[in-house]
Amino acid sequence: MNDLDTLERSYGPMLRGALHDIAAAAPHLEPDAQVVSPAGRQVESSRRPRRLIAMTAAVTIAAGGAVAVTTLRLSSPPPDAAGEAAVAAWTFAPDAPIPRRAEAAFAWTGTSAVVWSCDSYTPGGNIGTQHGDGARYDVASRTWRVIAAAPIAPRASPQTVWTGTEVIVWGGADAQGMPLADGAAYNPADDSWRVLADAPDGTAAIGAGVVWTGSELVVWGGQDAAGGSAYTPATDSWRTLPAAPIGPRLVANAVWTGAEVIVWADGDGAAYEPSTDMWRALSPSPLSPAQPSGVWTGSEVLFLGGAWDAAGFAQGAFYDPAADSWRTIQPGPWHPGLDFGWTGTTAVAIAKGTLVEYDAQVDTWAVSDAPAAALATGAWDDGVYSFLTATDDDSFRIGFFRPAVV
């Protein structure tokens, strides 16, 4: 047996598994991206045809059988949804040029990630001085750049949305925890900021449910708020929403369905339709009063994280806006740091080094370790979750996670 035969027997399955993992992550890989893959994992999928991708990669086999792929070049387009590998994949960008932080304003534009402001962060979780700087990571060039100074004060936990042309940052809290009822918009095309017009009195800066409808930023509920408002970037103007059929609440959850803003918390909810400027009350919910996370599936809102049961699991339920009806799911693991995204069949969340997945097809939960912990609410786009994660040298970087397709 020659040396090549020995290598094939020892490492062939491992390397083939690693390359299939790369194919799953291909849309968000760049030169020198680091891909972490379990060694020797079989990735055959009997349910979907497989499209081959021509690629070259430098592969290093580390102690313990871990596979690290350090360079990648695609010579044909990445697979579509019908040809993706049935393996989850993680990739990570280089370290950012600004200090580590937690609860920052974070937005994914489709080609870059924008990070701004927030509290300083230490491995022990201590909160310190607020940062007023920011940076943008470009996937195509795999480079960071420090962005222009913002015209508003530093803050923690602002609401952040991407409009398609601007990153809107609204609200948040100052270093003493007091609400900051102002905002600004950042344009990555020319690295510029503009201050938002003043919002109507009573528009919440902390704890509000916030969504982008495609033309307006809708803000409802939250601390010190009795109602809601909507901001239109095209005219730099706000309008006050009509009174909702439910009372104010300290923390609100909002989900955009494409036609309505669904808000729910503390045991009841309502739907607001911007086209008619009207509200309707939701039918009674099977969930106990709580502040769950909500995600739109394309036909229903999946609320996860109702009241905990004796075993420490949280409630969940689907809400169908067309039928104004609810259906419950199996209780599962949840905590306030989980920010769920929808893959088409599965709700996925990452927080504190833990990956949580709910499979709607079979009504089951799975929990596993994640190679990184999210430092702020991330963003789901085209089946990939982008998020901030800490490094070992007081910096941070962007992580990308593509769930398995099965």
N, C-alpha and C positions, 0 to 999 in steps of 0.2 A: 504493500500500500504506500503510495507516495504522499508528500506533504499536502498536496491539494485535496486528496481523498480524506486525509485526517481532518483538515479544516472544514470540509463539507459535512462530515459526520458530526463534528463537535459543535459547529456554529451555524451551519446552513439554515436550520429551522429558526434559530434566533434572529438571524439577519433578515430572512424573509418576513418574519413577523414585524421587525422594526420598519422595513420598507413599506409594508401595508399600513402601519401606523402613520407613516409620513403621508401616504396617500389620503388618509382620512383628514389630515390637518392641512393639506396642501394650500387651500385658498388663503391661509394666514401665515404661511411660512415665508421667510426671507432668507437671503444668504447669511450663513453663520448662525441661524436660529438653533437653539438647543431644544431637542425633542427628548422627552423622557418616556421610555417604553418598558413594560415588563418583559423580561427576557423569555424567549421561547414561546411566546403567546401565539396560539393558533387563531387566525383571523378569518377562516373560511365562513362564508355566509350562504346558506342554502336557499335563502329567500330572494336574493337579488343577484342579477348578473354582475360580473366584474369587468371594468374597463381598465386595461393596462395603461400605465403611465411610464414613459421613458424618463429616467432620471439618473443622475450621478450623485453619489454621496460618499463622504469620507466617514467611516464608521469605526468607532473605538470600542473595544470590549474591555470593560473595567472589571476590577475585582468583584466577585460575587455575581457575575453574569449580567450586570446592568449594561444597557446599550445606550450610548450617547451619539447622536448623529449631529455632526458639527457643520457640514455644508450641504447645500441642496441646490440643484438646478432642474427645473421642469422643462422638458422639450416638447410637451403637448399640454393642452388645457387640463386642469384638475377635474376629477370625476364629478358628475352631477349626483343628485340625491339617490338615483337608482344604482349608482356604482360605487358608493362610498363603503369603506371597510367597516366591519362591525366591531370596531375598537375605539375607545375614547383616546384622545390625543391632547397633550399639553405642550405649548411652546412659550418661550419667554424672550422678551426684548432685552437690550442692554440696559444697564443702570441709568437712571435719570440724572440730569445735571443739577438738580436742586435737592435739598434735604428731604429725608423721609417725613411723611405726614399721614394723619388719619382723618377720615371723614371729609375728604377734599371734594371740591366740585370736579366731577369727572364726566367726560362726554366722549362718545365714539362717533366719528363723522362718516365712517364707511371706509376711509383711507388713513385716518390718523386718530390719535387719542390726545385729548386736551385735559390737562390737570391744572387746577388753580387753587390757591389759598389753603386754608385749614389749619388745624392745630398741629404742633410738633408732636412727635411720637417717639416713644422709647420701647425697647423690647418688653419692659414690664407693664406697658399699657398706660404709663403716666402721661397726662396731658400738660403741655407747657405753653410756650409762646406761640401765638398765631402767626402764620406765614402769609405774606401778601404777594408772593411771587408765583409764577406758573411756568409750565413748559408744554411743548407739543411733540409727540412722537410720530414720525412719518414711516409707515410700513414699507413703502416702495424703496426708499433710500436707507431704511433701517437707521435713522438718525434722530437725535433729539435737538431741539432748539429752545432756548428760553424765550418766552413770549413777552410782548409789550406789557408795561405796568398797567394794572387795572385802575379805573377811576373811582372805585368804591373801596371801602375799608375791608381788611381781612376778616374772615368769618369761618365758623365751623358749620358743617352740615347744611349748606345751602341747597335749594332745589335747582336741578340742572337739566336742561333739555337741549337737544339738537334739532334745529328747525329745517335743516337742509342747506342753510347758508351761514347760520350763526349758532353759537353756543350761548343760550340765555341762562344767566345765573340770577336766582332770586332768593331773597331772604337769608336765613341762617341766624347764627347767634354770635355775639361778640365774646371776648375773653371772660367776661363776667356772666355769660349765659343769657344776656339780654337780647331780645329779638332785634334784628336789623331789617326794617321794612323797606328795602330798596334793592336795586339790581342793576345789572349791566349786561350787554351783549358783546361777545367776542367774535370777530370775523377772521377765521384762519387764512383766508385768501390773501388778505393784505396786512395781517398781524395788527389789527386795530380793535379798539373798544369804543363803545358808546354807552352813555348812561340811559337807563330806561326812564320814561316819564313816571311821575309820582302815581302810585297806586291809590285807589279809593281808601278812605279811612276804614280800618277794620280788616284789611286784607292780611291774612296770617303770614308770618315770617318763619314760624316753627311749627312742625307737625301737620302742615296742610297736605291734602291730597292734590297732586299736581299732574297734569297730562298735557301733551301737545296734540292738538287735533288735526294738524296739517295747515292751519291758518291762525290759530290762537293758542296761547298758554292759559289754561283754565286752572285757577287756584280756588280750592274750597276747604272750609273747615280749618282746624288747627288751633294753636294756642291764641287766646284773646280774639278769636274771630267768631262772628255771629252769622256769617254768610260766605259769599264767594265773589270773585272777580275774574275777568278775562282780559288778557293783554294781546293786542294785535301788533306784531312787529312792523308790518307794512305801513302803518300809520302812526306808530309809536304812541298808541292810545290804549286806555283801559275803559272797561264798562263794568258796571255792577250787575251781578246775576240776580234774578228774582229770588225770593225767599224759597228755600227748600222745604219739603213736607216733613223733614226730620229736624231735630234740634241740633245745636252746635255741639262739637266734640273736640277734645284736646288733641287727639291724633286721628287723622282720617286717611283712608286708603282710597285711591282713585284709579280706575282703569278705563282706557279709551277703547271702544268697540268698533270704531269706524263711523258710528252714528250717534252714540250716546256716551256720556261720562257716567260710569257706575261708581257710586261712593257707598262704602259700607264700613261700619265700625260700631262697637258697643251695642250690638244686638239688632240693629235695623239699618236700612239703607234706602237710597233713592237714585233715580236716573235722570240726568239732565241732557236734553237734546238741543244743541246750539242752533240748529236750523230753525227751530220754532221758539227758542228761548223759553222752554217750558220744562217743568219737573213732573215726575210721577213717583209715587212711593213703590218700593219693591214689596212683593208678597212676603209674609213672615218667613224668617230664615230658621233653619234647624240648628244654626250655630249659636253657641252661648256668647254672651257679650265679650268681646276681645278686639284686638287690633290686628287682623290677619294681613297676610301678603296676598295680592291678587294678580292674576295673569290671564290675558285673553287668549283663547285657544283657536279663535276663528269662528266659533259658534256659541261658546259659553265662556263665562268668567269662572276660573278655578280659584276659590279662596282657600288658602292654607294657613293654619295657625290660629284656630279658635281656642277656646279654653282647654286647659290641660286636664287629662283624666288621672286616675290614681296611679297609673303606670308611667306617667310622665309624657304621654303622647298627646298631640294636639289634634283638634278636629279639623275637618275640611269638607268642602261641598262645592259642587258645580251649580252656577246660576245661569239659566237660559233666558236671555232678555226677550226673545220672541214669544215664549210661552209664559214668561213671568213665573217660572217654577224652579225649584231646587231639588238636588239629589245629593245625598251624602256619600262620602268615601271612607275608606278605612282610616282610622287615626294614624298619625305618623309623627316622626321626630321633627321638631321645629323650635326655633328661637328667634328673637327679633332681628338678628343679624342676617337671616336668610333672605336673599333676594332672588325670587324664582324667575326663570325664563322658560319658554315653551318651545320644544323641539318639533312638535307635530304629533307626538304620541306621549311625550314624557315631560314632566315639570322637573327642572334641574336647578339646584342652588348650591352656592359655594360660600362658606364662611368659616373662619377660625380653623383652617386646615381640614375641614370636613366637606365631603361631597354628598349631597342628599338628592335622591332621585325618586320621583313618584311615577310609576308606569300606569297610565290611565287605561290601557288596554286590558290589564289583568288586575287592576286595583291593588297594587303591591308597592311597598317602599324598599329602598336599598340605601345603605349608608356605607361609605368607604372613606379612606384617608385621601386627602388631596395633597399634592406636592407643594402647595403654597396656600397662604391665607389671604383673603381679601381685606384691604385696608379701607375700602370705601365701596359704596354701591357701584356695581359695574354696569355693563351694557350688553344686551343681546342683540346680535345683528346677523341675519342669514345663518342661524344655527350655531354661531360661535359666541362665547361669552368672553368679553375683554374686561380686565380688572386690574387694580393696583395691588401689588404685593411687596412686602418688605424684603430686603437683602440683609446680609450679615455685616455690612459696613456702613450702617446708618444712612442707606439710600433706599430707593425703591425702583421698581421696574413694572412694565406691563406684562401681564400673563394673558394667554389666549387658551381657552378650553373648548374643544369640539367634542360633544357627547358622542357615544357610540351610536351607530345606526344599525338596527337589528330587524 
